[in-house]
């Protein structure tokens, strides 16, 4: 086993533990963490079996198998960017709808009174 195989193996394990740490600390959602755990697993797999890319490239008829790794990496990043844009669009749409609801509530005095009546007073706000 060559030194760069060990480096890839350690990087895969480090990435997996880092992602699990971020999920546990609630710095990243589990939905996004699944993607990064898959990337760590593939890195770990290449660390254990470094000639996997050569085997896959030969099976697919690619003359220089490392280009397969680059092609797959580019496709994965494009899909990840697309999924990020979809999530961003959903958040912006939800924010716009929330702002519209707030504007409707603030523009209608009767709705504001109803909303105010439903709120329970805090300890210091109670009349004596």
PyMOL CGO cylinders between C-alpha atoms (Angstrom):
from pymol import cmd
from pymol.cgo import CYLINDER

trace = [
    CYLINDER, 0.00, 0.00, 0.00, 1.44, 3.35, -1.05, 0.3, 1, 1, 1, 1, 1, 1,
    CYLINDER, 1.44, 3.35, -1.05, 1.50, 6.48, 1.09, 0.3, 1, 1, 1, 1, 1, 1,
    CYLINDER, 1.50, 6.48, 1.09, -1.14, 8.31, -0.95, 0.3, 1, 1, 1, 1, 1, 1,
    CYLINDER, -1.14, 8.31, -0.95, -3.52, 5.37, -0.44, 0.3, 1, 1, 1, 1, 1, 1,
    CYLINDER, -3.52, 5.37, -0.44, -3.12, 5.80, 3.31, 0.3, 1, 1, 1, 1, 1, 1,
    CYLINDER, -3.12, 5.80, 3.31, -3.67, 9.56, 2.96, 0.3, 1, 1, 1, 1, 1, 1,
    CYLINDER, -3.67, 9.56, 2.96, -6.94, 8.98, 1.06, 0.3, 1, 1, 1, 1, 1, 1,
    CYLINDER, -6.94, 8.98, 1.06, -8.01, 6.44, 3.69, 0.3, 1, 1, 1, 1, 1, 1,
    CYLINDER, -8.01, 6.44, 3.69, -7.30, 8.86, 6.55, 0.3, 1, 1, 1, 1, 1, 1,
    CYLINDER, -7.30, 8.86, 6.55, -9.07, 11.68, 4.69, 0.3, 1, 1, 1, 1, 1, 1,
    CYLINDER, -9.07, 11.68, 4.69, -12.16, 9.53, 4.24, 0.3, 1, 1, 1, 1, 1, 1,
    CYLINDER, -12.16, 9.53, 4.24, -12.24, 8.57, 7.92, 0.3, 1, 1, 1, 1, 1, 1,
    CYLINDER, -12.24, 8.57, 7.92, -11.58, 12.14, 9.01, 0.3, 1, 1, 1, 1, 1, 1,
    CYLINDER, -11.58, 12.14, 9.01, -14.36, 13.45, 6.78, 0.3, 1, 1, 1, 1, 1, 1,
    CYLINDER, -14.36, 13.45, 6.78, -16.80, 10.84, 8.11, 0.3, 1, 1, 1, 1, 1, 1,
    CYLINDER, -16.80, 10.84, 8.11, -16.01, 11.65, 11.74, 0.3, 1, 1, 1, 1, 1, 1,
    CYLINDER, -16.01, 11.65, 11.74, -16.14, 15.38, 11.02, 0.3, 1, 1, 1, 1, 1, 1,
    CYLINDER, -16.14, 15.38, 11.02, -19.58, 15.08, 9.43, 0.3, 1, 1, 1, 1, 1, 1,
    CYLINDER, -19.58, 15.08, 9.43, -20.87, 12.98, 12.31, 0.3, 1, 1, 1, 1, 1, 1,
    CYLINDER, -20.87, 12.98, 12.31, -19.54, 15.59, 14.74, 0.3, 1, 1, 1, 1, 1, 1,
    CYLINDER, -19.54, 15.59, 14.74, -21.30, 18.39, 12.83, 0.3, 1, 1, 1, 1, 1, 1,
    CYLINDER, -21.30, 18.39, 12.83, -24.57, 16.44, 12.80, 0.3, 1, 1, 1, 1, 1, 1,
    CYLINDER, -24.57, 16.44, 12.80, -24.31, 15.74, 16.50, 0.3, 1, 1, 1, 1, 1, 1,
    CYLINDER, -24.31, 15.74, 16.50, -23.67, 19.42, 17.27, 0.3, 1, 1, 1, 1, 1, 1,
    CYLINDER, -23.67, 19.42, 17.27, -26.60, 20.37, 15.00, 0.3, 1, 1, 1, 1, 1, 1,
    CYLINDER, -26.60, 20.37, 15.00, -24.41, 22.40, 12.63, 0.3, 1, 1, 1, 1, 1, 1,
    CYLINDER, -24.41, 22.40, 12.63, -25.58, 20.46, 9.58, 0.3, 1, 1, 1, 1, 1, 1,
    CYLINDER, -25.58, 20.46, 9.58, -28.88, 18.76, 8.85, 0.3, 1, 1, 1, 1, 1, 1,
    CYLINDER, -28.88, 18.76, 8.85, -28.99, 15.02, 8.42, 0.3, 1, 1, 1, 1, 1, 1,
    CYLINDER, -28.99, 15.02, 8.42, -30.28, 15.41, 4.86, 0.3, 1, 1, 1, 1, 1, 1,
    CYLINDER, -30.28, 15.41, 4.86, -27.10, 17.21, 3.79, 0.3, 1, 1, 1, 1, 1, 1,
    CYLINDER, -27.10, 17.21, 3.79, -24.94, 14.97, 5.96, 0.3, 1, 1, 1, 1, 1, 1,
    CYLINDER, -24.94, 14.97, 5.96, -26.04, 11.88, 4.03, 0.3, 1, 1, 1, 1, 1, 1,
    CYLINDER, -26.04, 11.88, 4.03, -24.41, 13.32, 0.91, 0.3, 1, 1, 1, 1, 1, 1,
    CYLINDER, -24.41, 13.32, 0.91, -21.16, 14.04, 2.71, 0.3, 1, 1, 1, 1, 1, 1,
    CYLINDER, -21.16, 14.04, 2.71, -21.13, 10.63, 4.44, 0.3, 1, 1, 1, 1, 1, 1,
    CYLINDER, -21.13, 10.63, 4.44, -21.48, 9.05, 0.99, 0.3, 1, 1, 1, 1, 1, 1,
    CYLINDER, -21.48, 9.05, 0.99, -18.50, 11.10, -0.22, 0.3, 1, 1, 1, 1, 1, 1,
    CYLINDER, -18.50, 11.10, -0.22, -16.50, 9.98, 2.84, 0.3, 1, 1, 1, 1, 1, 1,
    CYLINDER, -16.50, 9.98, 2.84, -17.49, 6.36, 2.18, 0.3, 1, 1, 1, 1, 1, 1,
    CYLINDER, -17.49, 6.36, 2.18, -16.32, 6.55, -1.44, 0.3, 1, 1, 1, 1, 1, 1,
    CYLINDER, -16.32, 6.55, -1.44, -13.05, 8.11, -0.29, 0.3, 1, 1, 1, 1, 1, 1,
    CYLINDER, -13.05, 8.11, -0.29, -12.66, 5.34, 2.28, 0.3, 1, 1, 1, 1, 1, 1,
    CYLINDER, -12.66, 5.34, 2.28, -13.42, 2.75, -0.41, 0.3, 1, 1, 1, 1, 1, 1,
    CYLINDER, -13.42, 2.75, -0.41, -10.74, 4.19, -2.70, 0.3, 1, 1, 1, 1, 1, 1,
    CYLINDER, -10.74, 4.19, -2.70, -8.34, 4.14, 0.25, 0.3, 1, 1, 1, 1, 1, 1,
    CYLINDER, -8.34, 4.14, 0.25, -8.97, 0.45, 0.92, 0.3, 1, 1, 1, 1, 1, 1,
    CYLINDER, -8.97, 0.45, 0.92, -9.12, -0.58, -2.74, 0.3, 1, 1, 1, 1, 1, 1,
    CYLINDER, -9.12, -0.58, -2.74, -7.06, 2.01, -4.64, 0.3, 1, 1, 1, 1, 1, 1,
    CYLINDER, -7.06, 2.01, -4.64, -7.28, 0.23, -7.99, 0.3, 1, 1, 1, 1, 1, 1,
    CYLINDER, -7.28, 0.23, -7.99, -11.08, 0.35, -8.03, 0.3, 1, 1, 1, 1, 1, 1,
    CYLINDER, -11.08, 0.35, -8.03, -11.06, 3.35, -10.36, 0.3, 1, 1, 1, 1, 1, 1,
    CYLINDER, -11.06, 3.35, -10.36, -8.80, 1.47, -12.79, 0.3, 1, 1, 1, 1, 1, 1,
    CYLINDER, -8.80, 1.47, -12.79, -11.13, -1.52, -12.72, 0.3, 1, 1, 1, 1, 1, 1,
    CYLINDER, -11.13, -1.52, -12.72, -14.22, 0.64, -13.28, 0.3, 1, 1, 1, 1, 1, 1,
    CYLINDER, -14.22, 0.64, -13.28, -12.53, 2.64, -16.03, 0.3, 1, 1, 1, 1, 1, 1,
    CYLINDER, -12.53, 2.64, -16.03, -11.43, -0.49, -17.86, 0.3, 1, 1, 1, 1, 1, 1,
    CYLINDER, -11.43, -0.49, -17.86, -14.90, -2.01, -17.54, 0.3, 1, 1, 1, 1, 1, 1,
    CYLINDER, -14.90, -2.01, -17.54, -16.43, 1.14, -19.06, 0.3, 1, 1, 1, 1, 1, 1,
    CYLINDER, -16.43, 1.14, -19.06, -13.85, 1.26, -21.86, 0.3, 1, 1, 1, 1, 1, 1,
    CYLINDER, -13.85, 1.26, -21.86, -12.19, 4.50, -20.75, 0.3, 1, 1, 1, 1, 1, 1,
    CYLINDER, -12.19, 4.50, -20.75, -8.60, 4.82, -22.00, 0.3, 1, 1, 1, 1, 1, 1,
    CYLINDER, -8.60, 4.82, -22.00, -7.34, 6.79, -18.98, 0.3, 1, 1, 1, 1, 1, 1,
    CYLINDER, -7.34, 6.79, -18.98, -9.38, 5.66, -15.95, 0.3, 1, 1, 1, 1, 1, 1,
    CYLINDER, -9.38, 5.66, -15.95, -8.55, 8.59, -13.60, 0.3, 1, 1, 1, 1, 1, 1,
    CYLINDER, -8.55, 8.59, -13.60, -10.61, 10.82, -15.91, 0.3, 1, 1, 1, 1, 1, 1,
    CYLINDER, -10.61, 10.82, -15.91, -13.64, 8.79, -14.83, 0.3, 1, 1, 1, 1, 1, 1,
    CYLINDER, -13.64, 8.79, -14.83, -13.07, 9.98, -11.27, 0.3, 1, 1, 1, 1, 1, 1,
    CYLINDER, -13.07, 9.98, -11.27, -12.94, 13.61, -12.45, 0.3, 1, 1, 1, 1, 1, 1,
    CYLINDER, -12.94, 13.61, -12.45, -16.05, 13.21, -14.58, 0.3, 1, 1, 1, 1, 1, 1,
    CYLINDER, -16.05, 13.21, -14.58, -18.02, 11.67, -11.70, 0.3, 1, 1, 1, 1, 1, 1,
    CYLINDER, -18.02, 11.67, -11.70, -16.77, 14.39, -9.32, 0.3, 1, 1, 1, 1, 1, 1,
    CYLINDER, -16.77, 14.39, -9.32, -17.92, 17.13, -11.71, 0.3, 1, 1, 1, 1, 1, 1,
    CYLINDER, -17.92, 17.13, -11.71, -21.34, 15.51, -12.14, 0.3, 1, 1, 1, 1, 1, 1,
    CYLINDER, -21.34, 15.51, -12.14, -21.76, 15.10, -8.38, 0.3, 1, 1, 1, 1, 1, 1,
    CYLINDER, -21.76, 15.10, -8.38, -20.87, 18.75, -7.79, 0.3, 1, 1, 1, 1, 1, 1,
    CYLINDER, -20.87, 18.75, -7.79, -23.33, 19.88, -10.46, 0.3, 1, 1, 1, 1, 1, 1,
    CYLINDER, -23.33, 19.88, -10.46, -26.11, 17.83, -8.86, 0.3, 1, 1, 1, 1, 1, 1,
    CYLINDER, -26.11, 17.83, -8.86, -25.15, 19.16, -5.41, 0.3, 1, 1, 1, 1, 1, 1,
    CYLINDER, -25.15, 19.16, -5.41, -25.30, 22.74, -6.72, 0.3, 1, 1, 1, 1, 1, 1,
    CYLINDER, -25.30, 22.74, -6.72, -28.69, 22.07, -8.30, 0.3, 1, 1, 1, 1, 1, 1,
    CYLINDER, -28.69, 22.07, -8.30, -30.06, 20.64, -5.04, 0.3, 1, 1, 1, 1, 1, 1,
    CYLINDER, -30.06, 20.64, -5.04, -28.67, 23.66, -3.18, 0.3, 1, 1, 1, 1, 1, 1,
    CYLINDER, -28.67, 23.66, -3.18, -30.45, 26.01, -5.58, 0.3, 1, 1, 1, 1, 1, 1,
    CYLINDER, -30.45, 26.01, -5.58, -33.70, 24.09, -5.14, 0.3, 1, 1, 1, 1, 1, 1,
    CYLINDER, -33.70, 24.09, -5.14, -33.44, 24.34, -1.34, 0.3, 1, 1, 1, 1, 1, 1,
    CYLINDER, -33.44, 24.34, -1.34, -32.56, 28.05, -1.58, 0.3, 1, 1, 1, 1, 1, 1,
    CYLINDER, -32.56, 28.05, -1.58, -35.59, 28.67, -3.80, 0.3, 1, 1, 1, 1, 1, 1,
    CYLINDER, -35.59, 28.67, -3.80, -37.88, 26.89, -1.34, 0.3, 1, 1, 1, 1, 1, 1,
    CYLINDER, -37.88, 26.89, -1.34, -36.55, 28.95, 1.57, 0.3, 1, 1, 1, 1, 1, 1,
    CYLINDER, -36.55, 28.95, 1.57, -36.99, 32.21, -0.35, 0.3, 1, 1, 1, 1, 1, 1,
    CYLINDER, -36.99, 32.21, -0.35, -40.53, 31.23, -1.36, 0.3, 1, 1, 1, 1, 1, 1,
    CYLINDER, -40.53, 31.23, -1.36, -41.43, 30.37, 2.25, 0.3, 1, 1, 1, 1, 1, 1,
    CYLINDER, -41.43, 30.37, 2.25, -39.90, 33.64, 3.47, 0.3, 1, 1, 1, 1, 1, 1,
    CYLINDER, -39.90, 33.64, 3.47, -41.87, 35.63, 0.90, 0.3, 1, 1, 1, 1, 1, 1,
    CYLINDER, -41.87, 35.63, 0.90, -45.11, 33.92, 1.94, 0.3, 1, 1, 1, 1, 1, 1,
    CYLINDER, -45.11, 33.92, 1.94, -44.35, 34.55, 5.60, 0.3, 1, 1, 1, 1, 1, 1,
    CYLINDER, -44.35, 34.55, 5.60, -43.70, 38.24, 4.90, 0.3, 1, 1, 1, 1, 1, 1,
    CYLINDER, -43.70, 38.24, 4.90, -46.99, 38.45, 3.00, 0.3, 1, 1, 1, 1, 1, 1,
    CYLINDER, -46.99, 38.45, 3.00, -48.89, 36.89, 5.91, 0.3, 1, 1, 1, 1, 1, 1,
    CYLINDER, -48.89, 36.89, 5.91, -47.28, 39.30, 8.36, 0.3, 1, 1, 1, 1, 1, 1,
    CYLINDER, -47.28, 39.30, 8.36, -48.18, 42.23, 6.11, 0.3, 1, 1, 1, 1, 1, 1,
    CYLINDER, -48.18, 42.23, 6.11, -51.79, 41.05, 5.91, 0.3, 1, 1, 1, 1, 1, 1,
    CYLINDER, -51.79, 41.05, 5.91, -52.03, 40.70, 9.68, 0.3, 1, 1, 1, 1, 1, 1,
    CYLINDER, -52.03, 40.70, 9.68, -50.50, 44.13, 10.27, 0.3, 1, 1, 1, 1, 1, 1,
    CYLINDER, -50.50, 44.13, 10.27, -52.78, 45.80, 7.70, 0.3, 1, 1, 1, 1, 1, 1,
    CYLINDER, -52.78, 45.80, 7.70, -56.01, 44.41, 9.21, 0.3, 1, 1, 1, 1, 1, 1,
    CYLINDER, -56.01, 44.41, 9.21, -56.72, 45.91, 12.66, 0.3, 1, 1, 1, 1, 1, 1,
    CYLINDER, -56.72, 45.91, 12.66, -59.32, 43.27, 13.56, 0.3, 1, 1, 1, 1, 1, 1,
    CYLINDER, -59.32, 43.27, 13.56, -56.89, 40.45, 12.78, 0.3, 1, 1, 1, 1, 1, 1,
    CYLINDER, -56.89, 40.45, 12.78, -54.26, 42.20, 14.90, 0.3, 1, 1, 1, 1, 1, 1,
    CYLINDER, -54.26, 42.20, 14.90, -56.66, 42.40, 17.85, 0.3, 1, 1, 1, 1, 1, 1,
    CYLINDER, -56.66, 42.40, 17.85, -57.52, 38.70, 17.47, 0.3, 1, 1, 1, 1, 1, 1,
    CYLINDER, -57.52, 38.70, 17.47, -53.85, 37.81, 17.30, 0.3, 1, 1, 1, 1, 1, 1,
    CYLINDER, -53.85, 37.81, 17.30, -53.17, 39.98, 20.36, 0.3, 1, 1, 1, 1, 1, 1,
    CYLINDER, -53.17, 39.98, 20.36, -55.97, 38.38, 22.36, 0.3, 1, 1, 1, 1, 1, 1,
    CYLINDER, -55.97, 38.38, 22.36, -54.57, 34.90, 21.81, 0.3, 1, 1, 1, 1, 1, 1,
    CYLINDER, -54.57, 34.90, 21.81, -51.18, 35.79, 23.30, 0.3, 1, 1, 1, 1, 1, 1,
    CYLINDER, -51.18, 35.79, 23.30, -50.95, 35.08, 27.02, 0.3, 1, 1, 1, 1, 1, 1,
    CYLINDER, -50.95, 35.08, 27.02, -49.37, 37.82, 29.12, 0.3, 1, 1, 1, 1, 1, 1,
    CYLINDER, -49.37, 37.82, 29.12, -45.90, 37.42, 30.56, 0.3, 1, 1, 1, 1, 1, 1,
    CYLINDER, -45.90, 37.42, 30.56, -45.45, 37.55, 34.37, 0.3, 1, 1, 1, 1, 1, 1,
    CYLINDER, -45.45, 37.55, 34.37, -44.48, 41.23, 34.40, 0.3, 1, 1, 1, 1, 1, 1,
    CYLINDER, -44.48, 41.23, 34.40, -47.35, 42.23, 32.06, 0.3, 1, 1, 1, 1, 1, 1,
    CYLINDER, -47.35, 42.23, 32.06, -50.20, 41.11, 34.32, 0.3, 1, 1, 1, 1, 1, 1,
    CYLINDER, -50.20, 41.11, 34.32, -52.31, 43.88, 35.77, 0.3, 1, 1, 1, 1, 1, 1,
    CYLINDER, -52.31, 43.88, 35.77, -52.44, 44.01, 39.55, 0.3, 1, 1, 1, 1, 1, 1,
]
cmd.load_cgo(trace, "trace")
